[in-house]
Amino acid sequence: MSTRDVDVLIVGAGPTGLTAAGDIARAGRSVTVLERWPSVNPASRAFAVMARTLEVLDARGLTENLLVHAHRAPGVTIFGGARIDLTHLDSPYRFVMVTPQTNVDAALREYAVAQGADIRRGVEVTGLQQDGDGVSVLTNAGDSWRAKYLIGADGAHSTIRALVGADFPGKTILSSIVLADVKVAHPPAGDGLKVGSTRNSFAFMAPYQRRDDAGSWYRAMTWDRGYQVSDSQPVTDDEIVTVLNQAMDTGPTVLEVRWKSRFHCEERQVTRYRHGRVFLAGDAAHVHSPMGGQGMNTGIQDAANLAWKLDAVLAGAPDTVLDTYHDERHPIAKRVLFQSGMLARAVTLHPRTARGLRNLLAPRLLGIPRVRDAVAGSFAGTTLRYARGRGGHPLVGTRATQIPLTQGRLTQLQRTAPGFVLIRERGAGPIDANGLQQAERADDGPAVLVRPDGYITWAGDSTERSGWDAALARWAGPARIDVGRRGPALGFVVRQLRRRLRGEGRAFGDDVPIVVHPPRNRPQYRYRLSAASVCGNELPAVQVAFDDFQRIVIGWHT
Ligand SMILES: Cc1cc2nc3c(=O)[nH]c(=O)nc-3n(C[C@H](O)[C@H](O)[C@H](O)COP(=O)(O)OP(=O)(O)OC[C@H]3O[C@@H](n4cnc5c(N)ncnc54)[C@H](O)[C@@H]3O)c2cc1C
């Protein structure tokens, strides 16, 4: 039995796994996705894509096309006339995009394949073992795979989670929820998403961008306190129509019901996202109420956070960089669990007095601009931030997407330059920065160093090189040079090495192994650089391997 070897193995071709696969392949790493479904899953669970996810997708060139056939809902009406108003969001996307999850999955699949990810369908992972050098997995077909790292993006019933022995504490919060696509003659008023409820039922309707003379298509969700059955009980059209008529103010006349399914929802989160060389992401790491439309959004952003860190560590960054995946993403999902759970509980409140109070307070609170923007930003993901660390600039940990640039937008720049970006102050000229991507801001803010996932990791004066250089070194490890997509000429490489050695103030005689990561499937050419050719001094000989591919990453460990 032969073992296939890759840099990163991903289990599960849902939105989380596909995002990670595309990003890792884009960084020049070999990545294979193993998916147990032999063909694309036609079931479409998620329908709401939030502003922050749209920004993330835009940095991969996917948002514009998705928006063409999607509905843009400016808000969500919840109860007592209260509304989560998205029209004031600090984002180019002041709405929630309503589109079937199958469309998002398809866009991410195309992205992953275009970047060179290998997606294998009909392959179920059944066994896993890890050691100090990598992870080995076994599949249902008896094949074996080996990778330096593995991402378990295999959904709520994750096999990988079980194989690494991770706990998944939590509980069921709602059962017998019905999801369906319905065509209605008299849709609810307004163009947003709408939740309607009585003491014993609730319904939710989200408009698709599909209508004809007879009516419009909606994604509907219904729940009836008096009809609690197991997920396997078939759904009837009648139960959907009855709850829609009860819960929505203007009973929408249902003309047709298509796809329908019954499910229950749980609130659970793993205690640790990292298990050695195995990482849990998306639904494998956290599940919660679908109310608030957060699951797929959070999974895509988990992947965007993890992928570049894996690339960095594969290129020689310290292993501790990978711990920050848990540190940053666990609190975000914890908060998502809290807010989507709170919304589910508020919608299904039973006591009359509590419901009365809820209907009285919610519209008033959400009418206060600060509360309105805090709630909207939290659901949209635009105000979620990572910790900035002690003494860090207040901007550290926030996203850089909204910084106005003299040319284009950050997400446009990231489509072709997915690494770190140094955004200089207005008027500041380009800095000699070892191939680091740069831009100039068009407003009066400070210079910022932006991570590949769009979050600020340093802010200050761009001429203080030691500041952003140290931030870069913290993530990328010492002396890592990314020469982007320029063809590598030996002279260029030597100049880069010389500059970095001098910049780091290395002493003569330092042991400086140079690690180069040539893209896979390419012939490699090896050049032996003498100490003199690097620094003109007595450093030991180093070896550089690179090929004629457009991208090359150079780094060295001390
Ligand atoms: C009713 C409903 C409505 C929702 N609405 C929204 C919404 O509006 N917005 C939102 O953001 N989220 C929503 N969600 C949540 C969203 O659907 C999920 O969070 C999202 O699909 C999770 O993506 P994932 O890639 O992590 O996992 P999944 O999409 O579950 O993908 C996991 C993949 O792993 C594969 N797999 C599993 N085990 C193995 C194995 N051993 N070997 C190989 N492959 C394996 C599975 O076949 C699957 O394809 C909703 C969920 C539900 C139930």
The ligand as an SDF file (V2000), in Angstrom:
LIG
                    3D

 53 58  0  0  0  0  0  0  0  0999 V2000
  -30.8690   25.0330    8.8030 C   0  0  0  0  0  0  0  0  0  0  0  0
  -29.5440   25.6300    8.7680 C   0  0  0  0  0  0  0  0  0  0  0  0
  -29.4060   26.9120    8.3210 C   0  0  0  0  0  0  0  0  0  0  0  0
  -28.1640   27.4970    8.3180 C   0  0  0  0  0  0  0  0  0  0  0  0
  -28.0520   28.7810    7.8900 N   0  0  0  0  0  0  0  0  0  0  0  0
  -26.8470   29.3820    7.9130 C   0  0  0  0  0  0  0  0  0  0  0  0
  -26.6780   30.6980    7.4200 C   0  0  0  0  0  0  0  0  0  0  0  0
  -27.6140   31.3200    6.9460 O   0  0  0  0  0  0  0  0  0  0  0  0
  -25.4420   31.2550    7.4650 N   0  0  0  0  0  0  0  0  0  0  0  0
  -24.3770   30.5500    7.9640 C   0  0  0  0  0  0  0  0  0  0  0  0
  -23.2850   31.1130    8.0140 O   0  0  0  0  0  0  0  0  0  0  0  0
  -24.4930   29.2800    8.3930 N   0  0  0  0  0  0  0  0  0  0  0  0
  -25.6920   28.6770    8.3790 C   0  0  0  0  0  0  0  0  0  0  0  0
  -25.7990   27.3900    8.7660 N   0  0  0  0  0  0  0  0  0  0  0  0
  -24.6190   26.6260    9.1690 C   0  0  0  0  0  0  0  0  0  0  0  0
  -23.8020   26.1350    7.9700 C   0  0  0  0  0  0  0  0  0  0  0  0
  -24.5730   25.3650    7.0950 O   0  0  0  0  0  0  0  0  0  0  0  0
  -22.6250   25.3370    8.4830 C   0  0  0  0  0  0  0  0  0  0  0  0
  -22.0410   26.0530    9.5380 O   0  0  0  0  0  0  0  0  0  0  0  0
  -21.5650   25.0980    7.3930 C   0  0  0  0  0  0  0  0  0  0  0  0
  -22.0270   24.2580    6.3750 O   0  0  0  0  0  0  0  0  0  0  0  0
  -20.3470   24.4410    8.0390 C   0  0  0  0  0  0  0  0  0  0  0  0
  -19.3800   24.2650    7.0650 O   0  0  0  0  0  0  0  0  0  0  0  0
  -18.1970   23.2210    7.2980 P   0  0  0  0  0  0  0  0  0  0  0  0
  -17.3970   23.2600    6.0490 O   0  0  0  0  0  0  0  0  0  0  0  0
  -17.5360   23.5060    8.5790 O   0  0  0  0  0  0  0  0  0  0  0  0
  -18.9250   21.8130    7.4560 O   0  0  0  0  0  0  0  0  0  0  0  0
  -19.8700   21.0600    6.4470 P   0  0  0  0  0  0  0  0  0  0  0  0
  -20.5250   21.9940    5.5110 O   0  0  0  0  0  0  0  0  0  0  0  0
  -20.7440   20.1980    7.2810 O   0  0  0  0  0  0  0  0  0  0  0  0
  -18.8700   20.1520    5.5930 O   0  0  0  0  0  0  0  0  0  0  0  0
  -18.2090   19.0520    6.1800 C   0  0  0  0  0  0  0  0  0  0  0  0
  -17.8580   18.0700    5.0760 C   0  0  0  0  0  0  0  0  0  0  0  0
  -17.0530   17.0360    5.6240 O   0  0  0  0  0  0  0  0  0  0  0  0
  -17.4180   15.8080    5.0330 C   0  0  0  0  0  0  0  0  0  0  0  0
  -17.0020   14.7140    5.9260 N   0  0  0  0  0  0  0  0  0  0  0  0
  -17.5030   14.4140    7.1500 C   0  0  0  0  0  0  0  0  0  0  0  0
  -16.8310   13.3760    7.6890 N   0  0  0  0  0  0  0  0  0  0  0  0
  -15.8840   13.0030    6.7940 C   0  0  0  0  0  0  0  0  0  0  0  0
  -14.8840   11.9890    6.7700 C   0  0  0  0  0  0  0  0  0  0  0  0
  -14.7030   11.1430    7.8030 N   0  0  0  0  0  0  0  0  0  0  0  0
  -14.0880   11.8720    5.6790 N   0  0  0  0  0  0  0  0  0  0  0  0
  -14.2250   12.7290    4.6270 C   0  0  0  0  0  0  0  0  0  0  0  0
  -15.1800   13.6890    4.5950 N   0  0  0  0  0  0  0  0  0  0  0  0
  -15.9900   13.8420    5.6730 C   0  0  0  0  0  0  0  0  0  0  0  0
  -18.9230   15.9310    4.8850 C   0  0  0  0  0  0  0  0  0  0  0  0
  -19.4350   15.0460    3.9010 O   0  0  0  0  0  0  0  0  0  0  0  0
  -19.0730   17.3970    4.4840 C   0  0  0  0  0  0  0  0  0  0  0  0
  -19.0840   17.5720    3.0940 O   0  0  0  0  0  0  0  0  0  0  0  0
  -27.0450   26.7780    8.7800 C   0  0  0  0  0  0  0  0  0  0  0  0
  -27.1810   25.4620    9.2100 C   0  0  0  0  0  0  0  0  0  0  0  0
  -28.4140   24.8890    9.2150 C   0  0  0  0  0  0  0  0  0  0  0  0
  -28.5660   23.4900    9.6950 C   0  0  0  0  0  0  0  0  0  0  0  0
  1  2  1  0
  2  3  1  0
  2 52  2  0
  3  4  2  0
  4  5  1  0
  4 50  1  0
  5  6  2  0
  6  7  1  0
  6 13  1  0
  7  8  2  0
  7  9  1  0
  9 10  1  0
 10 11  2  0
 10 12  1  0
 12 13  2  0
 13 14  1  0
 14 15  1  0
 14 50  1  0
 15 16  1  0
 16 17  1  0
 16 18  1  0
 18 19  1  0
 18 20  1  0
 20 21  1  0
 20 22  1  0
 22 23  1  0
 23 24  1  0
 24 25  2  0
 24 26  1  0
 24 27  1  0
 27 28  1  0
 28 29  2  0
 28 30  1  0
 28 31  1  0
 31 32  1  0
 32 33  1  0
 33 34  1  0
 33 48  1  0
 34 35  1  0
 35 36  1  0
 35 46  1  0
 36 37  1  0
 36 45  1  0
 37 38  2  0
 38 39  1  0
 39 40  1  0
 39 45  2  0
 40 41  1  0
 40 42  2  0
 42 43  1  0
 43 44  2  0
 44 45  1  0
 46 47  1  0
 46 48  1  0
 48 49  1  0
 50 51  2  0
 51 52  1  0
 52 53  1  0
M  END
$$$$
